[in-house]
Amino acid sequence: MTKRSAIFILFSVFLFAVVFTACKISYSFTGASIAPNVKTFTVEYFPNRARLVNPNLSQQLTDGLQDKLIRQTSLNQISENGDLEFTGQITDYEVRPMNIQEGDLAAQNRLTVSIKVKYTNNKEHDQDWEKTFTAFEDFDSNRSLSDAEETLVAEIIKKLTDDIFNASIANW
């Protein structure tokens, strides 16, 4: 090996090391990609502005998003002015008949929840967004909403918090 090729190899290794250490983003097995300067998050209470109101939904949704961020990131939760901020409101909560059969009877009903979320990244404002997320669960029309509601709401909150997490932290 010539001196010139040895210098080229050493320079290539040095350049490779510089490039990969300069672009540092933290990755986790949950799909989160968080810049190293982001340390905290804030989730404000999601008020319920829907026409039909489930009295527990606001707190369950707020808690669900906080829990997801705590479990799947290394960020610390603070009460206000976090590096990442989540605000919003529940805009729709409705039940509609689905799969209409003979005699205009529904075989299933669908519970749908929509929320409007504003995400603010106080470290990189070009990543800020405001979006509406909607999730639903179907249930047998022989069951009343009150009988099925607790399970349905838990599944819907899981879907909504996954969608918010993916849109903000996982950048999907």
Secondary structure as UniProt FT lines:
FT   HELIX           3..22
FT   STRAND          26..27
FT   TURN            29..30
FT   STRAND          33..34
FT   TURN            36..37
FT   STRAND          40..43
FT   TURN            55..56
FT   HELIX           57..72
FT   STRAND          76..77
FT   STRAND          84..100
FT   HELIX           102..104
FT   STRAND          106..121
FT   HELIX           125..127
FT   STRAND          129..140
FT   TURN            141..142
FT   HELIX           145..168
//
